[in-house]
Amino acid sequence: MLFVPLIKNQFGVVIKKLRFHNATNYYIYALDYFSQKEGIILEYSSVYTPQQNVDAEWKNRHLLEQTRYLLIKNTRN
């Protein structure tokens, strides 16, 4: 898993938790094994509870808005 060393190098932090919504397409046994080996806690939200995904939804919306802004700004120049 290349994500963990990337975060350590780029931001100088250690990943302590990863949170996923409880969809079966995100459950990967290799990730489960890797997280146990690295001491990373995996959290899964309850099914059909968007209230638990508020932070993720807000961050995704913010990233999309920033991306749209940059695309529009670059096309006008």
PDB file of N, CA, C and O in Angstrom, chain B, residues numbered from 101:
ATOM      1  N   MET B 101       0.855  -1.176   0.000  1.00  0.00           N
ATOM      2  CA  MET B 101       0.000   0.000   0.000  1.00  0.00           C
ATOM      3  C   MET B 101       0.892   1.226   0.000  1.00  0.00           C
ATOM      4  O   MET B 101       1.606   1.483   0.969  1.00  0.00           O
ATOM      5  N   LEU B 102       0.852   1.971  -1.071  1.00  0.00           N
ATOM      6  CA  LEU B 102       1.727   3.123  -1.242  1.00  0.00           C
ATOM      7  C   LEU B 102       1.194   4.379  -0.580  1.00  0.00           C
ATOM      8  O   LEU B 102       1.934   5.346  -0.401  1.00  0.00           O
ATOM      9  N   PHE B 103      -0.073   4.378  -0.216  1.00  0.00           N
ATOM     10  CA  PHE B 103      -0.706   5.560   0.367  1.00  0.00           C
ATOM     11  C   PHE B 103      -0.083   5.949   1.700  1.00  0.00           C
ATOM     12  O   PHE B 103       0.141   7.132   1.955  1.00  0.00           O
ATOM     13  N   VAL B 104       0.199   4.976   2.548  1.00  0.00           N
ATOM     14  CA  VAL B 104       0.714   5.260   3.895  1.00  0.00           C
ATOM     15  C   VAL B 104       2.086   5.926   3.851  1.00  0.00           C
ATOM     16  O   VAL B 104       2.259   6.956   4.503  1.00  0.00           O
ATOM     17  N   PRO B 105       3.085   5.394   3.115  1.00  0.00           N
ATOM     18  CA  PRO B 105       4.376   6.091   3.059  1.00  0.00           C
ATOM     19  C   PRO B 105       4.275   7.464   2.381  1.00  0.00           C
ATOM     20  O   PRO B 105       5.015   8.384   2.729  1.00  0.00           O
ATOM     21  N   LEU B 106       3.361   7.600   1.418  1.00  0.00           N
ATOM     22  CA  LEU B 106       3.172   8.886   0.767  1.00  0.00           C
ATOM     23  C   LEU B 106       2.716   9.936   1.770  1.00  0.00           C
ATOM     24  O   LEU B 106       3.246  11.047   1.789  1.00  0.00           O
ATOM     25  N   ILE B 107       1.748   9.597   2.597  1.00  0.00           N
ATOM     26  CA  ILE B 107       1.247  10.530   3.604  1.00  0.00           C
ATOM     27  C   ILE B 107       2.343  10.854   4.614  1.00  0.00           C
ATOM     28  O   ILE B 107       2.493  12.008   5.017  1.00  0.00           O
ATOM     29  N   LYS B 108       3.109   9.845   5.026  1.00  0.00           N
ATOM     30  CA  LYS B 108       4.200  10.079   5.974  1.00  0.00           C
ATOM     31  C   LYS B 108       5.227  11.035   5.399  1.00  0.00           C
ATOM     32  O   LYS B 108       5.687  11.938   6.100  1.00  0.00           O
ATOM     33  N   ASN B 109       5.598  10.857   4.137  1.00  0.00           N
ATOM     34  CA  ASN B 109       6.610  11.710   3.517  1.00  0.00           C
ATOM     35  C   ASN B 109       6.090  13.113   3.218  1.00  0.00           C
ATOM     36  O   ASN B 109       6.791  14.096   3.459  1.00  0.00           O
ATOM     37  N   GLN B 110       4.890  13.214   2.705  1.00  0.00           N
ATOM     38  CA  GLN B 110       4.357  14.510   2.304  1.00  0.00           C
ATOM     39  C   GLN B 110       3.974  15.394   3.483  1.00  0.00           C
ATOM     40  O   GLN B 110       4.203  16.604   3.457  1.00  0.00           O
ATOM     41  N   PHE B 111       3.395  14.794   4.514  1.00  0.00           N
ATOM     42  CA  PHE B 111       2.839  15.588   5.599  1.00  0.00           C
ATOM     43  C   PHE B 111       3.508  15.346   6.947  1.00  0.00           C
ATOM     44  O   PHE B 111       3.245  16.073   7.905  1.00  0.00           O
ATOM     45  N   GLY B 112       4.360  14.342   7.033  1.00  0.00           N
ATOM     46  CA  GLY B 112       5.057  14.062   8.282  1.00  0.00           C
ATOM     47  C   GLY B 112       4.143  13.601   9.401  1.00  0.00           C
ATOM     48  O   GLY B 112       4.409  13.872  10.572  1.00  0.00           O
ATOM     49  N   VAL B 113       3.082  12.917   9.057  1.00  0.00           N
ATOM     50  CA  VAL B 113       2.142  12.417  10.057  1.00  0.00           C
ATOM     51  C   VAL B 113       1.979  10.909   9.899  1.00  0.00           C
ATOM     52  O   VAL B 113       2.298  10.337   8.857  1.00  0.00           O
ATOM     53  N   VAL B 114       1.482  10.289  10.945  1.00  0.00           N
ATOM     54  CA  VAL B 114       1.214   8.857  10.933  1.00  0.00           C
ATOM     55  C   VAL B 114      -0.296   8.662  10.846  1.00  0.00           C
ATOM     56  O   VAL B 114      -1.054   9.301  11.576  1.00  0.00           O
ATOM     57  N   ILE B 115      -0.723   7.791   9.964  1.00  0.00           N
ATOM     58  CA  ILE B 115      -2.154   7.510   9.836  1.00  0.00           C
ATOM     59  C   ILE B 115      -2.581   6.632  11.000  1.00  0.00           C
ATOM     60  O   ILE B 115      -2.000   5.575  11.247  1.00  0.00           O
ATOM     61  N   LYS B 116      -3.610   7.087  11.713  1.00  0.00           N
ATOM     62  CA  LYS B 116      -4.110   6.332  12.857  1.00  0.00           C
ATOM     63  C   LYS B 116      -5.434   5.648  12.557  1.00  0.00           C
ATOM     64  O   LYS B 116      -5.702   4.559  13.063  1.00  0.00           O
ATOM     65  N   LYS B 117      -6.276   6.295  11.722  1.00  0.00           N
ATOM     66  CA  LYS B 117      -7.582   5.741  11.394  1.00  0.00           C
ATOM     67  C   LYS B 117      -7.898   5.998   9.929  1.00  0.00           C
ATOM     68  O   LYS B 117      -7.504   7.015   9.358  1.00  0.00           O
ATOM     69  N   LEU B 118      -8.608   5.070   9.344  1.00  0.00           N
ATOM     70  CA  LEU B 118      -9.193   5.242   8.021  1.00  0.00           C
ATOM     71  C   LEU B 118     -10.678   4.944   8.143  1.00  0.00           C
ATOM     72  O   LEU B 118     -11.068   3.951   8.757  1.00  0.00           O
ATOM     73  N   ARG B 119     -11.500   5.796   7.563  1.00  0.00           N
ATOM     74  CA  ARG B 119     -12.937   5.600   7.661  1.00  0.00           C
ATOM     75  C   ARG B 119     -13.527   5.390   6.275  1.00  0.00           C
ATOM     76  O   ARG B 119     -13.237   6.136   5.340  1.00  0.00           O
ATOM     77  N   PHE B 120     -14.355   4.367   6.160  1.00  0.00           N
ATOM     78  CA  PHE B 120     -15.029   4.033   4.923  1.00  0.00           C
ATOM     79  C   PHE B 120     -16.515   3.946   5.186  1.00  0.00           C
ATOM     80  O   PHE B 120     -16.947   3.692   6.310  1.00  0.00           O
ATOM     81  N   HIS B 121     -17.305   4.165   4.122  1.00  0.00           N
ATOM     82  CA  HIS B 121     -18.712   3.820   4.298  1.00  0.00           C
ATOM     83  C   HIS B 121     -18.807   2.311   4.146  1.00  0.00           C
ATOM     84  O   HIS B 121     -17.939   1.697   3.526  1.00  0.00           O
ATOM     85  N   ASN B 122     -19.823   1.722   4.688  1.00  0.00           N
ATOM     86  CA  ASN B 122     -19.880   0.275   4.855  1.00  0.00           C
ATOM     87  C   ASN B 122     -20.359  -0.439   3.597  1.00  0.00           C
ATOM     88  O   ASN B 122     -21.233  -1.303   3.660  1.00  0.00           O
ATOM     89  N   ALA B 123     -19.790  -0.079   2.470  1.00  0.00           N
ATOM     90  CA  ALA B 123     -20.128  -0.781   1.229  1.00  0.00           C
ATOM     91  C   ALA B 123     -19.165  -1.947   1.046  1.00  0.00           C
ATOM     92  O   ALA B 123     -17.986  -1.853   1.388  1.00  0.00           O
ATOM     93  N   THR B 124     -19.670  -3.023   0.516  1.00  0.00           N
ATOM     94  CA  THR B 124     -18.834  -4.218   0.381  1.00  0.00           C
ATOM     95  C   THR B 124     -17.720  -4.036  -0.639  1.00  0.00           C
ATOM     96  O   THR B 124     -16.723  -4.756  -0.589  1.00  0.00           O
ATOM     97  N   ASN B 125     -17.865  -3.092  -1.563  1.00  0.00           N
ATOM     98  CA  ASN B 125     -16.809  -2.902  -2.552  1.00  0.00           C
ATOM     99  C   ASN B 125     -15.554  -2.274  -1.947  1.00  0.00           C
ATOM    100  O   ASN B 125     -14.500  -2.290  -2.582  1.00  0.00           O
ATOM    101  N   TYR B 126     -15.642  -1.731  -0.755  1.00  0.00           N
ATOM    102  CA  TYR B 126     -14.476  -1.152  -0.096  1.00  0.00           C
ATOM    103  C   TYR B 126     -13.793  -2.122   0.859  1.00  0.00           C
ATOM    104  O   TYR B 126     -12.685  -1.847   1.320  1.00  0.00           O
ATOM    105  N   TYR B 127     -14.418  -3.230   1.159  1.00  0.00           N
ATOM    106  CA  TYR B 127     -13.808  -4.159   2.105  1.00  0.00           C
ATOM    107  C   TYR B 127     -12.815  -5.042   1.373  1.00  0.00           C
ATOM    108  O   TYR B 127     -13.191  -5.857   0.531  1.00  0.00           O
ATOM    109  N   ILE B 128     -11.548  -4.872   1.701  1.00  0.00           N
ATOM    110  CA  ILE B 128     -10.478  -5.618   1.061  1.00  0.00           C
ATOM    111  C   ILE B 128      -9.707  -6.336   2.165  1.00  0.00           C
ATOM    112  O   ILE B 128      -9.227  -5.700   3.103  1.00  0.00           O
ATOM    113  N   TYR B 129      -9.589  -7.636   2.056  1.00  0.00           N
ATOM    114  CA  TYR B 129      -8.917  -8.413   3.099  1.00  0.00           C
ATOM    115  C   TYR B 129      -7.453  -8.012   3.236  1.00  0.00           C
ATOM    116  O   TYR B 129      -6.918  -7.996   4.344  1.00  0.00           O
ATOM    117  N   ALA B 130      -6.799  -7.688   2.121  1.00  0.00           N
ATOM    118  CA  ALA B 130      -5.393  -7.261   2.186  1.00  0.00           C
ATOM    119  C   ALA B 130      -5.269  -5.961   2.977  1.00  0.00           C
ATOM    120  O   ALA B 130      -4.310  -5.774   3.726  1.00  0.00           O
ATOM    121  N   LEU B 131      -6.243  -5.066   2.809  1.00  0.00           N
ATOM    122  CA  LEU B 131      -6.234  -3.816   3.572  1.00  0.00           C
ATOM    123  C   LEU B 131      -6.449  -4.087   5.050  1.00  0.00           C
ATOM    124  O   LEU B 131      -5.834  -3.444   5.900  1.00  0.00           O
ATOM    125  N   ASP B 132      -7.309  -5.024   5.353  1.00  0.00           N
ATOM    126  CA  ASP B 132      -7.551  -5.398   6.745  1.00  0.00           C
ATOM    127  C   ASP B 132      -6.277  -5.939   7.385  1.00  0.00           C
ATOM    128  O   ASP B 132      -5.933  -5.564   8.506  1.00  0.00           O
ATOM    129  N   TYR B 133      -5.587  -6.808   6.681  1.00  0.00           N
ATOM    130  CA  TYR B 133      -4.332  -7.371   7.185  1.00  0.00           C
ATOM    131  C   TYR B 133      -3.275  -6.281   7.341  1.00  0.00           C
ATOM    132  O   TYR B 133      -2.591  -6.213   8.362  1.00  0.00           O
ATOM    133  N   PHE B 134      -3.145  -5.429   6.321  1.00  0.00           N
ATOM    134  CA  PHE B 134      -2.160  -4.349   6.357  1.00  0.00           C
ATOM    135  C   PHE B 134      -2.425  -3.391   7.520  1.00  0.00           C
ATOM    136  O   PHE B 134      -1.497  -2.986   8.221  1.00  0.00           O
ATOM    137  N   SER B 135      -3.684  -3.035   7.719  1.00  0.00           N
ATOM    138  CA  SER B 135      -4.016  -2.098   8.800  1.00  0.00           C
ATOM    139  C   SER B 135      -3.713  -2.696  10.160  1.00  0.00           C
ATOM    140  O   SER B 135      -3.255  -1.985  11.054  1.00  0.00           O
ATOM    141  N   GLN B 136      -3.957  -3.981  10.339  1.00  0.00           N
ATOM    142  CA  GLN B 136      -3.625  -4.625  11.614  1.00  0.00           C
ATOM    143  C   GLN B 136      -2.120  -4.631  11.836  1.00  0.00           C
ATOM    144  O   GLN B 136      -1.651  -4.404  12.952  1.00  0.00           O
ATOM    145  N   LYS B 137      -1.367  -4.890  10.781  1.00  0.00           N
ATOM    146  CA  LYS B 137       0.089  -4.937  10.875  1.00  0.00           C
ATOM    147  C   LYS B 137       0.662  -3.549  11.200  1.00  0.00           C
ATOM    148  O   LYS B 137       1.622  -3.441  11.963  1.00  0.00           O
ATOM    149  N   GLU B 138       0.081  -2.496  10.630  1.00  0.00           N
ATOM    150  CA  GLU B 138       0.568  -1.132  10.824  1.00  0.00           C
ATOM    151  C   GLU B 138      -0.055  -0.432  12.025  1.00  0.00           C
ATOM    152  O   GLU B 138       0.369   0.663  12.393  1.00  0.00           O
ATOM    153  N   GLY B 139      -1.058  -1.056  12.639  1.00  0.00           N
ATOM    154  CA  GLY B 139      -1.722  -0.440  13.791  1.00  0.00           C
ATOM    155  C   GLY B 139      -2.703   0.647  13.403  1.00  0.00           C
ATOM    156  O   GLY B 139      -2.954   1.564  14.184  1.00  0.00           O
ATOM    157  N   ILE B 140      -3.257   0.558  12.212  1.00  0.00           N
ATOM    158  CA  ILE B 140      -4.234   1.527  11.726  1.00  0.00           C
ATOM    159  C   ILE B 140      -5.629   0.988  12.007  1.00  0.00           C
ATOM    160  O   ILE B 140      -5.931  -0.165  11.697  1.00  0.00           O
ATOM    161  N   ILE B 141      -6.470   1.817  12.590  1.00  0.00           N
ATOM    162  CA  ILE B 141      -7.841   1.422  12.896  1.00  0.00           C
ATOM    163  C   ILE B 141      -8.711   1.689  11.674  1.00  0.00           C
ATOM    164  O   ILE B 141      -8.717   2.799  11.143  1.00  0.00           O
ATOM    165  N   LEU B 142      -9.441   0.681  11.233  1.00  0.00           N
ATOM    166  CA  LEU B 142     -10.393   0.844  10.144  1.00  0.00           C
ATOM    167  C   LEU B 142     -11.778   1.039  10.741  1.00  0.00           C
ATOM    168  O   LEU B 142     -12.223   0.246  11.572  1.00  0.00           O
ATOM    169  N   GLU B 143     -12.456   2.097  10.313  1.00  0.00           N
ATOM    170  CA  GLU B 143     -13.814   2.363  10.778  1.00  0.00           C
ATOM    171  C   GLU B 143     -14.756   2.284   9.590  1.00  0.00           C
ATOM    172  O   GLU B 143     -14.463   2.799   8.511  1.00  0.00           O
ATOM    173  N   TYR B 144     -15.877   1.642   9.800  1.00  0.00           N
ATOM    174  CA  TYR B 144     -16.897   1.533   8.759  1.00  0.00           C
ATOM    175  C   TYR B 144     -18.179   2.145   9.289  1.00  0.00           C
ATOM    176  O   TYR B 144     -18.627   1.807  10.385  1.00  0.00           O
ATOM    177  N   SER B 145     -18.771   3.041   8.517  1.00  0.00           N
ATOM    178  CA  SER B 145     -20.021   3.645   8.939  1.00  0.00           C
ATOM    179  C   SER B 145     -21.164   2.658   8.706  1.00  0.00           C
ATOM    180  O   SER B 145     -21.016   1.672   7.983  1.00  0.00           O
ATOM    181  N   SER B 146     -22.288   2.939   9.323  1.00  0.00           N
ATOM    182  CA  SER B 146     -23.463   2.092   9.149  1.00  0.00           C
ATOM    183  C   SER B 146     -24.039   2.288   7.753  1.00  0.00           C
ATOM    184  O   SER B 146     -23.886   3.348   7.147  1.00  0.00           O
ATOM    185  N   VAL B 147     -24.693   1.267   7.262  1.00  0.00           N
ATOM    186  CA  VAL B 147     -25.281   1.319   5.937  1.00  0.00           C
ATOM    187  C   VAL B 147     -26.461   2.276   5.930  1.00  0.00           C
ATOM    188  O   VAL B 147     -27.250   2.308   6.874  1.00  0.00           O
ATOM    189  N   TYR B 148     -26.579   3.059   4.858  1.00  0.00           N
ATOM    190  CA  TYR B 148     -27.686   3.990   4.647  1.00  0.00           C
ATOM    191  C   TYR B 148     -27.820   5.027   5.752  1.00  0.00           C
ATOM    192  O   TYR B 148     -28.934   5.378   6.143  1.00  0.00           O
ATOM    193  N   THR B 149     -26.705   5.515   6.253  1.00  0.00           N
ATOM    194  CA  THR B 149     -26.722   6.589   7.247  1.00  0.00           C
ATOM    195  C   THR B 149     -25.813   7.718   6.764  1.00  0.00           C
ATOM    196  O   THR B 149     -24.653   7.792   7.169  1.00  0.00           O
ATOM    197  N   PRO B 150     -26.324   8.589   5.910  1.00  0.00           N
ATOM    198  CA  PRO B 150     -25.496   9.677   5.399  1.00  0.00           C
ATOM    199  C   PRO B 150     -25.052  10.645   6.495  1.00  0.00           C
ATOM    200  O   PRO B 150     -24.112  11.416   6.301  1.00  0.00           O
ATOM    201  N   GLN B 151     -25.726  10.604   7.650  1.00  0.00           N
ATOM    202  CA  GLN B 151     -25.335  11.475   8.749  1.00  0.00           C
ATOM    203  C   GLN B 151     -23.905  11.185   9.192  1.00  0.00           C
ATOM    204  O   GLN B 151     -23.208  12.091   9.650  1.00  0.00           O
ATOM    205  N   GLN B 152     -23.459   9.944   9.065  1.00  0.00           N
ATOM    206  CA  GLN B 152     -22.111   9.582   9.484  1.00  0.00           C
ATOM    207  C   GLN B 152     -21.067   9.975   8.447  1.00  0.00           C
ATOM    208  O   GLN B 152     -19.869   9.921   8.725  1.00  0.00           O
ATOM    209  N   ASN B 153     -21.500  10.364   7.273  1.00  0.00           N
ATOM    210  CA  ASN B 153     -20.568  10.729   6.213  1.00  0.00           C
ATOM    211  C   ASN B 153     -20.545  12.233   5.953  1.00  0.00           C
ATOM    212  O   ASN B 153     -20.074  12.667   4.901  1.00  0.00           O
ATOM    213  N   VAL B 154     -21.042  13.030   6.887  1.00  0.00           N
ATOM    214  CA  VAL B 154     -21.153  14.468   6.684  1.00  0.00           C
ATOM    215  C   VAL B 154     -19.790  15.092   6.407  1.00  0.00           C
ATOM    216  O   VAL B 154     -19.655  15.873   5.465  1.00  0.00           O
ATOM    217  N   ASP B 155     -18.790  14.768   7.199  1.00  0.00           N
ATOM    218  CA  ASP B 155     -17.468  15.358   7.009  1.00  0.00           C
ATOM    219  C   ASP B 155     -16.893  14.995   5.652  1.00  0.00           C
ATOM    220  O   ASP B 155     -16.363  15.855   4.949  1.00  0.00           O
ATOM    221  N   ALA B 156     -16.995  13.731   5.281  1.00  0.00           N
ATOM    222  CA  ALA B 156     -16.465  13.293   3.988  1.00  0.00           C
ATOM    223  C   ALA B 156     -17.208  13.966   2.845  1.00  0.00           C
ATOM    224  O   ALA B 156     -16.588  14.390   1.869  1.00  0.00           O
ATOM    225  N   GLU B 157     -18.524  14.070   2.952  1.00  0.00           N
ATOM    226  CA  GLU B 157     -19.307  14.712   1.905  1.00  0.00           C
ATOM    227  C   GLU B 157     -18.943  16.185   1.787  1.00  0.00           C
ATOM    228  O   GLU B 157     -18.824  16.704   0.678  1.00  0.00           O
ATOM    229  N   TRP B 158     -18.767  16.860   2.910  1.00  0.00           N
ATOM    230  CA  TRP B 158     -18.408  18.273   2.887  1.00  0.00           C
ATOM    231  C   TRP B 158     -17.034  18.465   2.263  1.00  0.00           C
ATOM    232  O   TRP B 158     -16.850  19.377   1.458  1.00  0.00           O
ATOM    233  N   LYS B 159     -16.065  17.624   2.616  1.00  0.00           N
ATOM    234  CA  LYS B 159     -14.712  17.742   2.060  1.00  0.00           C
ATOM    235  C   LYS B 159     -14.714  17.452   0.565  1.00  0.00           C
ATOM    236  O   LYS B 159     -14.037  18.139  -0.200  1.00  0.00           O
ATOM    237  N   ASN B 160     -15.470  16.439   0.139  1.00  0.00           N
ATOM    238  CA  ASN B 160     -15.562  16.143  -1.290  1.00  0.00           C
ATOM    239  C   ASN B 160     -16.169  17.310  -2.050  1.00  0.00           C
ATOM    240  O   ASN B 160     -15.696  17.664  -3.129  1.00  0.00           O
ATOM    241  N   ARG B 161     -17.205  17.903  -1.499  1.00  0.00           N
ATOM    242  CA  ARG B 161     -17.836  19.052  -2.153  1.00  0.00           C
ATOM    243  C   ARG B 161     -16.855  20.210  -2.253  1.00  0.00           C
ATOM    244  O   ARG B 161     -16.767  20.862  -3.293  1.00  0.00           O
ATOM    245  N   HIS B 162     -16.121  20.468  -1.183  1.00  0.00           N
ATOM    246  CA  HIS B 162     -15.131  21.551  -1.184  1.00  0.00           C
ATOM    247  C   HIS B 162     -14.062  21.307  -2.253  1.00  0.00           C
ATOM    248  O   HIS B 162     -13.697  22.227  -2.984  1.00  0.00           O
ATOM    249  N   LEU B 163     -13.563  20.079  -2.346  1.00  0.00           N
ATOM    250  CA  LEU B 163     -12.553  19.759  -3.350  1.00  0.00           C
ATOM    251  C   LEU B 163     -13.087  19.934  -4.766  1.00  0.00           C
ATOM    252  O   LEU B 163     -12.389  20.446  -5.641  1.00  0.00           O
ATOM    253  N   LEU B 164     -14.324  19.508  -4.985  1.00  0.00           N
ATOM    254  CA  LEU B 164     -14.926  19.680  -6.308  1.00  0.00           C
ATOM    255  C   LEU B 164     -15.101  21.152  -6.660  1.00  0.00           C
ATOM    256  O   LEU B 164     -14.859  21.549  -7.800  1.00  0.00           O
ATOM    257  N   GLU B 165     -15.518  21.962  -5.694  1.00  0.00           N
ATOM    258  CA  GLU B 165     -15.679  23.390  -5.950  1.00  0.00           C
ATOM    259  C   GLU B 165     -14.343  24.045  -6.261  1.00  0.00           C
ATOM    260  O   GLU B 165     -14.262  24.885  -7.157  1.00  0.00           O
ATOM    261  N   GLN B 166     -13.299  23.675  -5.539  1.00  0.00           N
ATOM    262  CA  GLN B 166     -11.973  24.225  -5.801  1.00  0.00           C
ATOM    263  C   GLN B 166     -11.469  23.800  -7.183  1.00  0.00           C
ATOM    264  O   GLN B 166     -10.873  24.598  -7.905  1.00  0.00           O
ATOM    265  N   THR B 167     -11.710  22.556  -7.537  1.00  0.00           N
ATOM    266  CA  THR B 167     -11.287  22.060  -8.847  1.00  0.00           C
ATOM    267  C   THR B 167     -12.003  22.804  -9.965  1.00  0.00           C
ATOM    268  O   THR B 167     -11.378  23.210 -10.944  1.00  0.00           O
ATOM    269  N   ARG B 168     -13.314  22.982  -9.821  1.00  0.00           N
ATOM    270  CA  ARG B 168     -14.072  23.723 -10.833  1.00  0.00           C
ATOM    271  C   ARG B 168     -13.565  25.149 -10.964  1.00  0.00           C
ATOM    272  O   ARG B 168     -13.427  25.661 -12.075  1.00  0.00           O
ATOM    273  N   TYR B 169     -13.288  25.789  -9.845  1.00  0.00           N
ATOM    274  CA  TYR B 169     -12.771  27.154  -9.848  1.00  0.00           C
ATOM    275  C   TYR B 169     -11.457  27.223 -10.620  1.00  0.00           C
ATOM    276  O   TYR B 169     -11.279  28.101 -11.465  1.00  0.00           O
ATOM    277  N   LEU B 170     -10.531  26.296 -10.333  1.00  0.00           N
ATOM    278  CA  LEU B 170      -9.230  26.306 -11.007  1.00  0.00           C
ATOM    279  C   LEU B 170      -9.372  26.030 -12.501  1.00  0.00           C
ATOM    280  O   LEU B 170      -8.670  26.630 -13.314  1.00  0.00           O
ATOM    281  N   LEU B 171     -10.279  25.122 -12.864  1.00  0.00           N
ATOM    282  CA  LEU B 171     -10.492  24.833 -14.282  1.00  0.00           C
ATOM    283  C   LEU B 171     -11.063  26.049 -15.015  1.00  0.00           C
ATOM    284  O   LEU B 171     -10.635  26.367 -16.125  1.00  0.00           O
ATOM    285  N   ILE B 172     -12.013  26.715 -14.404  1.00  0.00           N
ATOM    286  CA  ILE B 172     -12.606  27.895 -15.028  1.00  0.00           C
ATOM    287  C   ILE B 172     -11.577  29.012 -15.118  1.00  0.00           C
ATOM    288  O   ILE B 172     -11.479  29.689 -16.141  1.00  0.00           O
ATOM    289  N   LYS B 173     -10.817  29.204 -14.060  1.00  0.00           N
ATOM    290  CA  LYS B 173      -9.795  30.255 -14.030  1.00  0.00           C
ATOM    291  C   LYS B 173      -8.743  30.018 -15.113  1.00  0.00           C
ATOM    292  O   LYS B 173      -8.331  30.965 -15.784  1.00  0.00           O
ATOM    293  N   ASN B 174      -8.305  28.777 -15.293  1.00  0.00           N
ATOM    294  CA  ASN B 174      -7.274  28.465 -16.282  1.00  0.00           C
ATOM    295  C   ASN B 174      -7.787  28.551 -17.712  1.00  0.00           C
ATOM    296  O   ASN B 174      -7.008  28.845 -18.619  1.00  0.00           O
ATOM    297  N   THR B 175      -9.067  28.306 -17.940  1.00  0.00           N
ATOM    298  CA  THR B 175      -9.593  28.380 -19.302  1.00  0.00           C
ATOM    299  C   THR B 175      -9.812  29.833 -19.741  1.00  0.00           C
ATOM    300  O   THR B 175      -9.838  30.115 -20.939  1.00  0.00           O
ATOM    301  N   ARG B 176      -9.967  30.740 -18.804  1.00  0.00           N
ATOM    302  CA  ARG B 176     -10.190  32.155 -19.135  1.00  0.00           C
ATOM    303  C   ARG B 176      -8.881  32.860 -19.470  1.00  0.00           C
ATOM    304  O   ARG B 176      -8.893  33.886 -20.149  1.00  0.00           O
ATOM    305  N   ASN B 177      -7.762  32.331 -19.010  1.00  0.00           N
ATOM    306  CA  ASN B 177      -6.469  32.991 -19.284  1.00  0.00           C
ATOM    307  C   ASN B 177      -5.866  32.567 -20.570  1.00  0.00           C
ATOM    308  O   ASN B 177      -4.786  33.036 -20.929  1.00  0.00           O
TER     309      ASN B 177
END
